[in-house]
Amino acid sequence: MAYLLQQLQSASAERHADKPAVWAQGRTLTHGQLEADSNRLALCLQARGIGRGDRVGLWFPKAVESIVAMLGILKCGATYVPLDPMAPPMRIASILADCSLAGLITDATRLHGLDPSAQQSLRLRLLVEPATADASTLSWDTLGAFPDTPPAVDAVESDLAYILYTSGSTGNPKGVMISHRNALTFVDWCADTFRVTASDRLSNHAPLHFDLSVFDVYNALEAGACVFLIPESVAVFPANMAAFIAQHGISIWYSVPSALVSLLLHGGLETRELAALRLVLFAGEVLPMTYLRRLTAALPRADFHNLYGPTETNVCTHYPVDRAALAQLERLPIGRACANTEVFALDAGGARVQPGQEGELYVRGPSVTSGYWGDAEKTARSVVPHPLHSPSGEKVYRTGDLVVLRSDGDYDFVGRRDSMVKSRGYRIELGDIESALYLLPGVREAAAVAIPDPEIGCRLIAFVVPHQPDGLSVLSIQQHCSERIPKYMIPEKIILCDGLPRTSTGKVDRTRLARDREPGEAST
C-alpha cells in the first residue's frame, strides 16, 4: 500500500511500463520512461544538496517535464511548489522569498525576467530547455548523466508533498501545506469511488498550481492510465476543447463548472463523438442548475459528480448527480462527507445545525492541511481545535463556507462568511486585488466587488478613486495589475470615480457598489 505519492507511479511502472502515462503538446512518456526520468531528476537534485525539508519551485507551462519534475522532487524527499506560469515576476519573487526555495525548475525566458535578488536562496536553477550557456544554470539534458535507479531517501507520510499558493487577503499569497497523507487520503477515495482503470484517459484542464489537478495526475498514475495535459491554446477555446476530448478519447473529465458551461454554450457538443466520456466531475464553484440539466442531456452516457472542498482539504464532500431528480432540484447539493472524512456545520452559537438550519462548515480527518507555510497566525485562525471535542486536542479546518443541512443528510452551499469569491474556479480574495491597486501611487481609494455570473461564477469589478481627477487611466491601472497579480485576478471592469459610498459605520458599502455599477463606464 502506498504511503508516499511517488509510490503510485513506481507501482504502475512495474505493471504498465510500456503504457502511456502523460501526454502534453504532442509528446508522450510511458510509465517506464516517467519512472526513469524522475529517478534521474531526483539524483540530480540530491547531487546539489536538495532533499528532505527543502522546497523546489516549478515555473513553466504544462509539459511532460511537469510530471517528471513533480515526481523527481518527491523522490529526493523534497516538497514541490507549482507556480502559475502566467504570473508576473514580482508575484513569483514574493513566493520565492516566502518559501525560501532551494531550487527552481523553469525556462530561460522566465528565469531572465526574475530579479537576481529574488534568487538568493536557490541552490539549483534547472531549465527545461535542452541547453544553456550559463554555467550557473543546468539544462534538462544534464539529467542524462545520472542513472535511472531509484534514489535512496527516508520519507514518511506526514512529510510535505507540495505547497499550493492561493490568494491572500493581505495582498500576499498564502501557501497551503499538503502532506503525502493529506493527498493520498483524497486519491485513495477517488480510486475507490470512480474506479479509474489503466484503460482510462484523464483530461487535465486545471493548472498544475490548482488543487483540481491532483486528481488528474495522481489518479492516472495510480491506475496506470494516461493523463492528457490540456495546453492553454486549447483551453481558452471551447470548440478546441470539445475537439480535444473527442480526438483523444477522453473518458474522465474534471474541471471548474465554468469550463463545462463554455463547452456547452460554445463547444458544439452535439456535433462531437464523445462516446468514450464516462465520467464528468466538477468542483470549485457553483454550477447553475439550468446548465447542469442541459449538460446531462448533451452527454447522456456520462455520470456527473459535484465535488466540494477548499484547497486546505482538497475534496471533502461529494454529490453524485441523480438525473431523475434534476427537474425537481432548485439547488445542486454539495453532498456529504467523503470516506475517512467528517464534515459538520455549527450555527452562530457553536451548536451543530439541525436539518433546515444554516451554519459554517468544518472538516475533520487526515485530508486536512496542517496550515499555511510560515504563517502561524493565519494557521491558528483556520486550523482550530475541534470545537465540540476540545479536550482531545484534535485540529479541524474551519472553511468559512456557509451551508444548510438538508433533511436527507446532504449539505447545500449558500455562500461565504468573508470576502473570498470564486471566478472561473479560482479562489480569490478581493483584498488581494485591492492591495495591488493601492500600490499604484495615484490611487486614493480602491474597492473590488464580485458580481454573480452564471457562466464563470463571478465577474470582478474594481472601483478606483484617484488622487487627482486626471491622474490615472484605465489602461495604466490594468498594466499595473498585470505586473502584480495573476491574469485571472485582474478586474475585467475598472471604474474611475470621485469617491466610494460608506455605510453608517464608515465602511465601504460594497453592496451599493455592486448594485449601482454603471454598465457604460470605462472598462478593461
Order of alpha helices (4+ residues) and beta strands (2+ residues): alpha-beta-beta-alpha-beta-alpha-beta-alpha-beta-alpha-beta-beta-beta-beta-alpha-beta-alpha-beta-alpha-alpha-beta-alpha-beta-alpha-beta-beta-beta-beta-beta-beta-alpha-beta-beta-beta-beta-beta-alpha-beta-beta-alpha-beta-alpha
